[in-house]
Amino acid sequence: NVLKSTTYDHLHLKVCVAFKPKDSTSVSNMALVEIALPSGIMATENPVEDLSERKDIKKTELRYEGTSIVVYYMNLSVMEKCFNVNAERRYKVAMHRPSYVVAYDYYHKKRVAIQTYEGNVKQPCELCEGEDCDIFSC
């Protein structure tokens, strides 16, 4: 979920994951949750806050120069686990496309779930300056 505290310059997400088995398996293997950030947004220095009481996150990793965050769990069960993500705008981008969060079992990649999300989107005329505005007839 995109949190209400999100602005154009600051992205705040709450990500919750759980394992929903389609067979007799009750827990997943090692699970990864990848958060792709919208264009122009990069992770902050400590972008992930584990909200679980047991602090279940085993590792976090930044990829692609901070435009993607990967969260590692030893496993997932039917009990939901949540964490917050914080990121900030580094470049002005208008009309960015929706981004996504994907969770998957590291050893059984067919066990996958994906959800799109969209932060605060600006139109070109809200961001342009000087001669650039003429291109968009602002």
HELIX and SHEET records of a PDB file:
HELIX    1   1 TYR A   64  GLY A   66  5                                   3    
HELIX    2   2 PRO A  124  LEU A  127  1                                   4    
HELIX    3   3 ASP A  132  ILE A  135  1                                   4    
SHEET    1   A 3 HIS A  10  VAL A  17  0                                        
SHEET    2   A 3 LYS A  81  ARG A  89 -1                                        
SHEET    3   A 3 ILE A  41  ASP A  50 -1                                        
SHEET    1   B 5 ILE A  57  ARG A  63  0                                        
SHEET    2   B 5 SER A  68  TYR A  73 -1                                        
SHEET    3   B 5 ALA A  31  ALA A  36 -1                                        
SHEET    4   B 5 SER A  99  ASP A 105 -1                                        
SHEET    5   B 5 VAL A 112  TYR A 117 -1                                        
END                                                                             
